[in-house]
Amino acid sequence: MNATPDTSPMGANRIIPSAPASSAGAESRISARDVTVHYGEKQAIFGVSMEVPEKSVTAFIGPSGCGKSTFLRCFNRMNDTIEGCRVGGEITIDGEDIHRPSLDVVELRARVGMVFQKPNPFPKSIYDNIAYGPRIHGLVKSKAETDALVESSLKKAGLWKEVSDRLDQPGTGLSGGQQQRLCIARTIATGPEVILMDEPCSALDPIATSIVEDLIHELREQYTIIIVTHSMQQAARVSQKTAFFHLGKLIEYGETEQIFVNPREKQTEAYITGRIG
Amino acid sequence: MTEALETEAEANTRRRAQVRKSLSRRNRAEKRFKMLGLGSVLAAMAFVAVLFGNILTNGLPAFWQFNIDAEVYFDPEIINVPEVPVQQAGQSDADFRAEMLGWQRRLAMVNWNRILVSSVEGALAEAETADGAGTVTEIDTRSAQSIIDSGARFVLRDMVLADPTIIGERREMQLLLSADGDNWAKGKLSRDLPDDRQQLSRAARDAIDLLTEEGIVHRAFAWHIFTNVDSRSSPASAGLAGAFVGSFYMMLVVILLAVPIGVSSAIYLEEFAPKNPFTDLIEVNINNLAAVPSIVFGLLGAAVFINIFHLPLSAPLVGGLVLTLMTLPTIIIATRSALRAVPPSLRQAALGIGASKTQMVFHHVLPVTYPGILTASILGVAQALGETAPLLLIGMNAFVANVPATPMDQSAALPVQIYLWQGNENRNFFEERTFAAIIVLLALMILLNALAIWLRGRLERKA
């Protein structure tokens, strides 16, 4: 339990794949180097480094408490809001350090959207749920612009047909799956480049889950997506790359197919086959 | 194998018996607790019922006071004043005002009691005719005067002031009975006591009895309780208007100061303040302040607002400031707990979309806490409305027979008025009045609380 950077053979840098599986020519836009996270005295993340490819889905898997959600929250500095939480190391997006003093965290979160475990629409109308982000960021000027953005965001989230006739109804009145898609639409509306998803389907039933998974599949073409999931099947279905975490360390990171079919590390294999977790 | 099976069956039976035994114990405990809870609820309700029953039975009769229907003759011989002055051409405003004042002074010096006495005599004669018994009751001036509330003088004077042409006319009027007369008519004074221990003379008592019998003296709703100020010389016409307006001004000060200051401090402490020993100290102090006896706040108010800032004594402004200090911790603590109850998922949603902390608080957290903050504020204000002790220390227990025009004027306050009336030496009359004032205060509080509940329901439905 010390904070020394991970230099073991399990270190992530060693297994960064040379050719990402998604679209050809995609570059790594997000890179984490030697990231550590402490909650007070307790260390939660031990020197994790990885490159996240652009416009693809990267899944974080691992047993409960392995730090995958904590690591995810580093990318939009959501950990700042937790009392006593310290993040070390370096995370860059497009080569720019997200911890640099000149960066306002609000600006970062407009670029890096987040979808949470439990659907958490604002207790406002469906319309206002979508329009809120663009409004505070000054992305829309007129009512017509807002209307158009609300419509396109809901369409991208595949929710338009279901809610177009009741945009003034409260977002909290939708079903769980619809609420989660509303949250995704809300995130999309601010025009992010990266979307972080923290177990987005854990509170949903299988049908709603498969709808959201299809949506993730479509969104991949426009956005860089990082998804934390406790379901290995889901990771296998939606992601191109998978990272396996255990006890705050990145054990293995590679092409999803390779991780599931031919894991290099013993611990990965044990987890995938259900022996740990 | 057989043996093993048997033991397993036996073990199961034993286990089931044990569970059943413990179950019946648990059920008994549960039943006991339920009975205890029900008992306390019933006891509490019984206390409330007794309290309200007592207050209502004692206080409601005060809202109906005895009046006498009498013909008042505005006798020009008694109202011996010149014609009301009219501003002449060429007369300066100041001169006219001086002349008018002189006329009004003459009017004030008229012996209105003589008019009242002849009205009573007239009513008595009428009653005797109606009674048919033919017993001519002689009533002396003093007794006749003691029947009618002495405030009636001013009623007549004001009528002439408002319309001088009334002089020489006769008017059917309803005049308030004096406090003693009202007590006698309501049967609150013992009829067995000898004359020397009665407050009214035999003639006055007989007159009231006769007039009541003939329906000339009868009960009427005492609107003046709401429109008149306190009075010592004519207790029957004493009212709550001054105290009511005084309390209103104080509540205004409390709402304008305690609510914004309390809510903003709570928001700052809960959402923005860094966690360090200094803010911990502030938090402990706020919690302690909530437990400080209210009379201490009165001392503080006297020391700070009156001695240092030289604000006037008995002023609703000072009362409001003292009550603000007293209400602040209540509002801060309740608001903070309302803020703390907001689910973290809502905060995360706002932050995750790129809202700044201020935007998160004001766009998302505050709107869902409005019902809680509102309830806390109204309950704090209602608590302040009923507070008496601190007001005594800043001079609000002074006798003030005025409706304050501004919060800087001397004034009474509702709870203090209750305190003053319950200490009044005319117990027979003021006991009822005290309960009447309590009813008014309670009605106000229930109104405030109902408002809180209604607003809460409305805001919660909207949210």
Interface residues (C-beta under 8 A of the other chain):
Chain A: N76 M78 T81 E83 V106 E107 L108 R109 A110 G113 M114 V115 F116 K118 N120 P121 F122 P123 Y132 G133 I136 H137 C183 R186 T187 T190
Chain B: K275 P343 S345 L346 R347 Q348 A349 A350 L351 G352 I353 G354 A355 S356 Q359 H363 H364 P367 V368 A463
